[in-house]
Amino acid sequence: MRTILFFDDWPILTRQNINRRWFAAEPWPGVTPWSDPKVPITSVNTVMRDPATGRWLMWASGLTSLALGDRGFCLCLYESPDGFDWRPMPQDPLADPKATKEAPHMVFSGEHAGGGAMVFRDDDEPDPAMRYKFAYSDLSDNPVDSSYGTCRRATSPDGIHWTIDRQAVWRRQHTDTGFSIVRNPYTGKYQWTSRPILGDRRICLDQTADWRHFERPMVVLHPDPMDPPGVEFYGMPHFFYEGYFIGFLWRMWGASNDLKGSTRFFGPVDTELTYSINGTCWTRTTRQSILPDRGLGKEGYRSEYPMCMVQDDEGWLRVYSPVRIGEHVDWKKAAPGENITFNTVSRFRRDGFCAMESHSDTGTILMRGLLPRKGPILLNAIAGRFGSIRAELRTFDNTAIPGFELDKCIPVTGDGHFMPLRWNSGGQALETVDSLRGKPFRLYLELEQARVYAVRADADLAYGFVPQTNLAGDYLPGKCL
């Protein structure tokens, strides 16, 4: 089943009286910001469901104790029945040399630190001892030897007991951000987002096919003419979702009077939505923050770092974010022992980053071609109280296909994630395009006071379909993004 989202107009041939609506995540009702009093600066890094037990797991970073050597970031492990009420998972015996009786849920601290580690469960990994992995930077405020800043990989069979892979050195110099790993199905490589070098706040992509040979970091997002002076990119966790790549671009708005050092440290951080169709070429969207505005002086007001996105059983896209009170380095202004770092949960509807919506009563969309195999055409959509959606299937000559005309379509009403398009066929409801297998068509939608988030069909895209074989430009299903 292919999902078509409407980040841009590439899937659309023409539209009339239709607007693209962008949406911010909303706070999860009833969930308050949370922190761990046992570990300073507790910041959620990764949340996932345990496939064996169904329980929710969270790895969060915090600070190790100076009493146990050099100080830096570590990973601590938590569990929850619902992904909201988190409890530490204490280990006995302790799983990491820097774990303590006060923080027995600390599971990784590297040689000096575990900076930027975002846990990835690799279901394609043939070795079960390496099922979980992350890329990290061994950063410490007070390094004790010359290995300071080396970027490596660590692996684990269970997410608890970690082994440093000393041959997987993907960078020799520290870069301080979160490193979110994705297995790119289009390139066959692992990739993670980072920054080119310490102090260079742009987004680059690191890639490897085997965790032994690493490609040169490639800058994929650089401030453009619409960005004012001082805007820098602090990081971009990214995720594979429904055939697309989704990125949360952290933008730091450097204070104009912060000019004494090589890098600005003062200023707010917010998050912009980005996307990619192949994981390597990235596009920015509205330049607006995607997280809820909790209010001046509250947790996360212009100091937000969304780290992970997880889809739950009801389809909600949960966004877990460490946030702060104040701006980027306002923690230095806090009273001794005062915590200003918290963790929040926000949510998008399934596919709910943006939608195509009728602007004034009725609007229409004519989409590019699809080459169907079988099954229904499904809409993630909402129709208003007096609204509906109708559809027609057309040939590449833009004429209606018999049996799939607009006036035979049974109107789609209500609100649903997988609402089938149906046509009246001799008193029966025709719900599939099985009869059109291998015959390309265009989908024409009529929206009356309605909104469409996504279209799903068991079909290939047929942008420039040529029915004859062996002609230059012939479309090859599954070979082109």
Beta strands, then each sheet from edge to edge (+ up, - down):
strand 1: 2-5
strand 2: 12-16
strand 3: 18-22
strand 4: 26-27
strand 5: 43-49
strand 6: 56-63
strand 7: 73-80
strand 8: 87-88
strand 9: 106-108
strand 10: 120-121
strand 11: 132-137
strand 12: 151-156
strand 13: 163-165
strand 14: 181-184
strand 15: 189-194
strand 16: 203-208
strand 17: 218-221
strand 18: 231-235
strand 19: 238-241
strand 20: 244-253
strand 21: 269-276
strand 22: 282-284
strand 23: 308-311
strand 24: 317-324
strand 25: 341-348
strand 26: 354-358
strand 27: 362-394
strand 28: 409-410
strand 29: 415-420
strand 30: 422-425
strand 31: 428-430
strand 32: 441-461
sheet 1: 1+ 32- 26+ 3-
sheet 2: 1+ 32- 27+ 2-
sheet 3: 1+ 32- 27+ 29-
sheet 4: 4+ 25- 24+ 23-
sheet 5: 5+ 6- 7+ 8-
sheet 6: 5+ 6- 7+ 9-
sheet 7: 10+ 11- 12+ 13-
sheet 8: 14+ 15- 16+ 17-
sheet 9: 18+ 20- 19+
sheet 10: 18+ 20- 21+ 22-
sheet 11: 28+ 30- 31+
end
